[in-house]
């Protein structure tokens, strides 16, 4: 079992974000079989928080946020969040992922809308990702310029959800992880 200590910066923190970041981190580590050394909170930036930690392959930096509005016909849903992750030692920069809080319907893409940009992500279990690096980079640039991000998905049970994220603080949080990871 890996223990994480996510220290508070003393600033007002987005609701439950430490828990979300920890859940996201554990899911990420479980998927890669990696072990991390303490997670450090880099700061809270309005609706986004920035973190870094070291795993076997090297430094990992990520930002995370919860939706400001989660809509859909469901009775129970787990943690919902969006993340952007940098793993420079693996040449993985600007990886966007969405955690739905439920298993996605198989072969049903997730749609993200930021301003005029619409992108479809592929899913596996409870997580959605862009299909390639170029899409990740375009999505991050749209998030930097945008005000809100809307994520539409379908659960394995066929329930449609619409999650709206504020992009307030996204750019500052993103700059913090770029600096922390030396990008």
N, C-alpha and C positions, 0 to 999 in steps of 0.2 A: 504494500500500500504506500502510495506517495502522499506526503503531507505538504500542503501549500499554505503559505502565510501571505495573505494579500493585505498589506497595510493600508490603512485609511490615510488620505491626504489631508483630512480635516475639512475639505470643501464639501458642499452639498453634493451627495452622490445620487446618480440615477437609481431608482427603486430596484432593489435586488440585483444590481449589476455585478456585485462580487460573486454572488451565487451563480449567475449566468456565465460569467467568465470562467469560473471554476468548473462548471458542468461542461462548457465548451472545451476547455483545456483537457479535462479527463477524457472526453470523447475523442479528441484529437490524438491524445497520447495512446489511448486504447487502440485506435485504428492503426497507428504506426508501431505499436509495441515499444514505444520510447518511455524513458524515465526522465522527469524534469527535476531541476533544482529550483527551489523557491520562486514563486511568481511575484514579480515586483509591479506594483501599480505605478504607472508613469504619471497619471493624472486623470482628472475628470474634466471633460470639456462639454458643458451643457448636457446634451443627451447622449454623448458617447464617452467611453472610458478607454484608456490605453494601458497596455500591460506588456511585460517582457519576461522571458524565462529562458533557461538554458536546458537543452536536451542533448542527447548523445551526438546528434548531427551538428549541433551548434546553437546559436542564438535564434530565438523565435520571438517575434513581436506581433501583437494583434490589438485591434480595437473591436469593441462590441457595444451593441445597443439593443434595447427592447422596443417593441412597437408602442407607439402612443395610443394606438387604437387597434384592437383585434376583433374582427367580426367573423361570424359564421354560425352555422347550426350545429353546435356540439355541446355536450354536457361536461366534458372533462378534456383538458389539454395540458400538456407539460410545458416546460420552459420554451419560450419563443425568443429568438434573437437573430441578429445579423452580425456578421464579423468580416473583417478584412485582415488577412494574415500575411506576414513576411517570414520566409525561411531562407535567408540569403545563402547559407551554406549549401542548400539544395537547389539554388537558383529558382526559387519559387517566391515571386513577389506579387503583391496585389491579389491574392486569392480571396475571392468573395464567396462566402457560404451563408446559407440560411438554415436555421434550425426551426422546424415547424411545431414541435411539441406534440407531434403525432406521426405515425408512418405515412408517407406519401403513397398515393395510388401508383402502382407499377406502370411504367411507361407513360405517365401523365406529367408533362413538363410543368414547371413553375414559371410564372411570368412576373418579371420585375419591370416596373415603370418608374422612371425618373425623368421628370419633365416630358419632353417629346420622345425620349428613348425608351424602347421596349425591348427586353431581352428575355429569351427563354433559357431556363436552366434545366439540367438533367437532375434526377433524384436517385437516392439510394437510402433506404430506410427513412429516417427522419430528417435527412439533410439534402440540400440542393446546392449545386455548383454550376459555374459557367463551363461551357464545353471546351474552351481553350483560353490561353493566356491573353490573346488579343481582346476577347470579349470581357475578361476580367478588367483589363486596363481601361477599356472604353467605359465600362460600368463605374469604375472608381472615378474617372474624370467627370462623368455625369453626376456622381454623388458629390463631388467637390463643388460643382456649379449649382446643384439643385437645392431645393428646400425640403422636399418630402420624397420618400420612396414608398411605392405601393407594391406589395408582394401578394400574388394570387396563387393559391395551390388547392389541390384536391386530396383529401385523406384516403386511405385504403378503404374506408367505408363509404366513400363517395361524397363526403361533405366538403363543400367549397368553403374556403376561408379567404379573407382579405385582411392583410395586416399593413398598417400605415406606420412608417418610421419617420421621425423628425430627423433631418440632416443638420440640425443646429449643433455646432461643435464638431462635426465630422472632419472638417479640414484641419483644425488645430490638433485633434486626436491623431489624424493621419500623419501630420507633420511630426508629431512626437514619436511615432513608431519608426518613421523613416530615419530620424536622427538617432534613435536608440539602436537601430539595426545597421546604421552606417550606410544608408542607401541614398 
